Amino acid sequence: MRQTRTGSSTPTGGSFIANWLVAFATPIFLARSAYGAYFLFGAIALLTLAVLATCMRETRGQSLEDIQASFAQLSARRSISG
């Protein structure tokens, strides 16, 4: 249950911070360039897509217990090897 709370609060906080940064930075970028902000945010979105495609595992069709067990096995392997 602890992983569920952490797993849902971390992305929520990150989303809040990212939305605040966009709302803060957009007027500044648009005052300096009519299209620069769109290229910047587009590049950030593509970078995010690349990171998610390479680092996130597919969990469709798995229960929360199965997902938690697979991450526990992964962390156990990392602690043994490193």
C-alpha positions as CSV (number, residue, x, y, z in Angstrom):
1,M,0.0,0.0,0.0
2,R,2.9,2.3,0.7
3,Q,4.2,2.0,-2.9
4,T,0.7,2.8,-4.2
5,R,0.6,6.1,-2.2
6,T,4.2,7.0,-3.3
7,G,3.5,5.9,-6.8
8,S,0.5,8.2,-7.2
9,S,1.7,11.2,-5.2
10,T,5.1,11.5,-7.0
11,P,3.6,11.9,-10.5
12,T,0.9,14.2,-9.2
13,G,3.5,16.5,-7.6
14,G,5.7,16.4,-10.7
15,S,2.7,17.3,-12.9
16,F,1.9,20.2,-10.6
17,I,5.5,21.5,-10.9
18,A,5.6,21.0,-14.6
19,N,2.3,22.8,-15.1
20,W,3.5,25.7,-13.0
21,L,6.7,26.0,-15.0
22,V,4.8,26.0,-18.3
23,A,2.4,28.7,-17.0
24,F,5.3,30.8,-15.7
25,A,7.6,30.4,-18.7
26,T,5.1,30.7,-21.6
27,P,4.5,34.4,-21.4
28,I,8.2,35.1,-21.1
29,F,9.0,33.0,-24.2
30,L,6.1,34.4,-26.2
31,A,7.2,38.0,-25.4
32,R,10.6,37.2,-26.9
33,S,9.6,34.9,-29.8
34,A,6.3,34.0,-31.4
35,Y,7.3,30.4,-32.0
36,G,10.2,29.6,-29.7
37,A,8.1,28.4,-26.8
38,Y,6.4,25.9,-29.0
39,F,9.7,24.4,-30.2
40,L,11.0,24.2,-26.7
41,F,7.9,22.5,-25.3
42,G,7.7,20.2,-28.3
43,A,11.4,19.2,-27.8
44,I,10.7,18.5,-24.1
45,A,7.7,16.4,-25.0
46,L,9.8,14.3,-27.5
47,L,12.5,13.9,-24.9
48,T,9.9,12.7,-22.4
49,L,8.5,10.2,-24.9
50,A,12.0,8.8,-25.6
51,V,12.7,8.3,-21.9
52,L,9.3,6.7,-21.3
53,A,9.7,4.4,-24.3
54,T,13.1,3.2,-23.0
55,C,12.7,3.1,-19.2
56,M,9.0,2.2,-18.5
57,R,7.9,-1.3,-18.5
58,E,4.4,-2.4,-19.8
59,T,2.1,-3.3,-16.9
60,R,-1.2,-3.7,-18.8
61,G,-3.1,-6.7,-17.6
62,Q,-1.1,-7.2,-14.4
63,S,-2.4,-6.8,-10.9
64,L,-0.8,-4.3,-8.5
65,E,0.6,-7.2,-6.5
66,D,2.3,-8.6,-9.6
67,I,3.7,-5.2,-10.5
68,Q,5.0,-4.7,-6.9
69,A,6.6,-8.2,-6.9
70,S,8.4,-7.6,-10.2
71,F,9.8,-4.3,-8.9
72,A,10.9,-6.0,-5.7
73,Q,12.7,-8.7,-7.7
74,L,14.4,-6.0,-9.8
75,S,15.6,-4.1,-6.7
76,A,16.8,-7.3,-5.1
77,R,18.8,-8.1,-8.2
78,R,20.3,-4.6,-8.2
79,S,21.3,-4.9,-4.6
80,I,23.0,-8.3,-5.1
81,S,24.9,-7.2,-8.2
82,G,25.9,-3.7,-7.1
